[in-house]
Each structure stands twice: as structure tokens, then as C-alpha cells.
């Protein structure tokens, strides 16, 4: 005769239920971690832009103009002048003329356009950025950071001017 009191262990059904519950909890946690990572990267990019903006203001105070050229030229000017230790390579920079309508081709510019591509559409900074367009430059309207061309799928461009 079979005695139920000596039964040890779990049934197959019990094991499958526990494994499915653990899988469900793990998938929910991992989805939240992915969102947190995106938010963290976006926050880091925005903070890097604020640091560069501060360095550019210091540069303007000392020199009376902003550096011209591309992000690499701006980075070089700020780093060699000891205004900042390093510049995030994902930042897009262009020196501009005084009314922000065209790229400044000189090494001394009256304004600038600084941009970075973010990962999340729900980032609140995208509603307060400048969104200006520069001929053959950063296309900041409709959150598009493309330089010189307008792609069919706009990027999530956070852009600022002084």
C-alpha cells in the first residue's frame, strides 16, 4: 500500500509553477533596469553639455569670442586652455555667427550650437531645448541632430545655444 506521509520532494507541476514565477519576476526587473540605464546615459550626456556650456562661457569671458569649427576643434581649445578636463565625444558642436543663422567659418565666433542625441523620447529636456536650424549645420528642429541632411527617422536631439 502507498503511504502519503512518506512522500518527499516536489511534483513536476509545482516545480514548473515556481520556475515560471521566477522567470516572470526576472523579466519585469530586467525591463526596468534597461530603462534606468537609458535614463542614466541621457543624464550623463546632459550633464556633459552643461559642463561644456560653462567652459564655453569661461572661454568667452577670457577671449571675447567662442571657438569656431567642429567639436574636435572646440574640445582642443577648451582642454588646452584648461577650461575643462575632457569633453564627451558624443557632443555635436558648431561655432555660429551672431544671429545663429549660419556656421561661423572663422576661429573666432559670436555664438555656438551644442547638441547631443538622447535615447528616450520622454526626456523632459527635449521640450525646453532651443531647436534652431542652421544652414548646412545642426538640424535641431523636430529633434533631429543631423548635420546638413534631414533623415527620415529624426534623432532625439537636445540642443542649446548661449
NORJOFEN-V182492 format. One record per pair of residues at least 6 apart in sequence whose ideal C-beta (glycine too) atoms are under 6 Angstrom apart, sorted by sequence separation. I is the first residue (numbers start at 1). GAP is how many residues later the second one is. D is the distance in whole Angstrom. If there is no record, write none. Layout:
i: <I I>
gap: <GAP GAP>
d: <D D>
This chain:
i: <60 78 133 67 97 139 96 132 133 94 95 131 138 56 67 131 144 145 100 139 143 144 75 98 136 142 145 143 144 95 143 96 96 95 96 126 140 74 94 140 71 93 113 71 55 92 115 59 58 91 113 90 68 55 117 55 66 129 130 115 129 130 130 100 102 125 103 52 121 68 68 117 118 68 117 48 117 118 68 115 116 65 66 94 94 115 66 92 114 113 111 92 100 49 49 45 42 42 42 46 38 42 38>
gap: <6 6 6 7 7 7 8 8 8 9 9 9 9 10 10 10 10 10 11 11 11 11 12 12 12 12 12 13 13 14 14 15 16 17 17 17 17 19 19 19 20 21 21 22 23 23 23 24 25 25 25 26 27 28 28 29 29 29 29 30 30 30 31 32 33 33 34 35 35 36 38 38 38 39 39 40 40 40 41 42 42 43 43 43 44 44 46 46 46 48 51 53 61 65 67 71 76 77 78 79 81 81 82>
d: <6 5 5 5 5 5 5 5 5 5 4 5 6 6 4 5 4 5 5 6 5 6 4 4 5 5 4 5 6 3 5 4 6 5 6 6 6 5 5 4 6 5 6 4 5 4 5 5 5 5 5 6 4 4 5 4 6 5 6 5 5 6 5 6 6 5 5 6 6 5 5 5 4 5 6 4 6 5 5 5 6 4 5 5 6 4 5 6 5 6 6 6 6 6 6 5 5 6 6 6 4 6 5>
